Amino acid sequence: MPRSRRPLALIAALALLPGLAACSATVAMEPAKDANDPACAQVISRLPNSISGQERRWTDAQATGAWGTPASVLLTCGLEAPGPSTLPCRTFDGVDWIVDESQAADQRYTLTTFGHQPAVQVFLDAGSASSADIARALAPLIRDYLPETGQVCTTPSDATPAPTP
């Protein structure tokens, strides 16, 4: 190959490397209604490269994140902040989370931030990732970039009893 064409061939080969380096497929996800909220962009741009030993993967929807192969942690930002719920509400590292344990028999849980707008929801396969690891990794981002609504987790003992008629 003539000398003048070598740089062009090298540039073309280097341009292909990012596509060749991708070992796993993009994770298909749906964006939340308020995925374009600037606060979500702040969170998503700072997501960690790994959580609970699971490596981050590309997703095809705005304001989402995924970790693991197969994906065992799925994150969506831009949900409407949830109101009071009968589901357990737990505080991890200064962030309140509503915990949906309806699929616990399959080691699957859904965690939704409580008291922040927009809300973040995380689906987790507890067989592959720890909720404590997820909370530790995400709590600083949620505290720093998602505005608080003023709502906090309470227990039934904290609630004001209803007046008797």
N, C-alpha and C positions, 0 to 999 in steps of 0.2 A: 504494500500500500504506500503510495507517495506520502512524503512527510506532511504535506499540507492537509491531508485528510485524517491523519491520526488524531488530532485534537477533537475533530467532529465525531469520530467513532467513539472516543473516550467519553465525550459529553453524552452521546446517545446511550452508551452502556450505563453510565452513572444515573441517567434519568430513569432507567428501568429498575434500578436497585430498590427503591421504596416499595414498589409493587411486588417484587420478588421476595422481599424480606417479610411480608405479611404471612404469618403462619396459620392464622385462623380467620374464619369468615367474619364479616361484619355482623353484629347482633342487631336483628330487626326489632325495633321498638316503636311505640307510639308517643308523640309528644303530648304533654299536658296542655290544658287550655291556655295557661299563662306561661308557656315555655319561653316566650320572648321577653319576659320580665328581666330587666338588667341585673337584678340581684341573682337570678339563676345563672347568668353568664359569669358573674363573679365566682360563684361556687364551682360551676362546671370547669372553668379554666384552671382551677386549683386542685382538682381531684387527684388523689394519690395514684401512683403507678401500680401499687399493689395494696390489697387489703386482705388480711388473714391468710397470707400466702398465695392469694389468687392475683394473677396479673391482669392489668386493665386491658380492655379490648375496645375496638371502635364500635360505635353504634350509628344507626342511620337516622336518628331523630334528634332534634334540637333539645338541649337541656336534659340529656340522659347520660348515663354511664353504666358500664358493665365490667365485671371482673370474673375470671375463671373460664376454663375450657372443659366441659361446657359451662356456659355462664351460670354462676351460682349466686351472684349478687347483681341485682338490677336496680338502678337508681333513676328516678324521675323527679325533676324539679318543675314547679309551676302549677301545683295543685292549689285549689282553694283551701284556705286554712280550715281544718275541721273544728266543729263546735264540740260541746260536751258530748261525751260518749260513755256507754256502759262497758266498753272494752278496757282492759287494764291500761293504765298510763304509768309509765316508768321514766325515771330521770336517770340518764347516763351522761356523765361528764358535763353536767350543767345544761343539758338539752332534754326537754320532755318529749317522749315518744308514746304514741298510742300503739299498742301491740295487738295485732290480730293473730290469735292463736288457733283459728278455725281449721288450719291444715297442719297442726302440730304433730299429728300421728304420722305424717309424711315428712317431718322435720322441715316444714316450710312455714315461714313467718312473714308477715307484712308489717313494717314499722313505718309510721307516719309522724312527722314532726308535729308537735302541738305547741301553739303559742308563737308561731313564726309565720309570716306571710311574705312570699308564697310558701307553701308547704313542700316538703321533700318526702317522697315515699320510697322505701327500700324493700324490695322482695329479696328474701334470703333463703338459701338452702343450708340449714344448720348442719347438715352432714359434711359440708365443705367449707363453711365460713362461720365465724363466731360473731354473734350480735355485739358482744363487748368490743371486739376489734373494729367492727364497723362504726360503733358509736365513738370510739376513741379517734378514729381517722376522720370522721365527718363533723364531730362536735365543734372544733375550732372554726370550720368554714361556716357552719350554720350560725353560730354565735356572732361571728364577725360580719357576715354579709346578708343574712336574712332578718329583716326588721321584726322585732317582737310585737305581738298583738296585745300583750298584757295578761293573757290567759296562762295559767299554770296548772300542772297536775294537782289534783286533790284526791283524798281518800274519802270514803263514806263518813268516817269519823270527823273529817274537817267540814263537812257540809252542814249548813244550817237546817235544823229540822223544820219540816213543813208545819205550819200552824194547824191546830186541830179545830175543826168547825164547831 
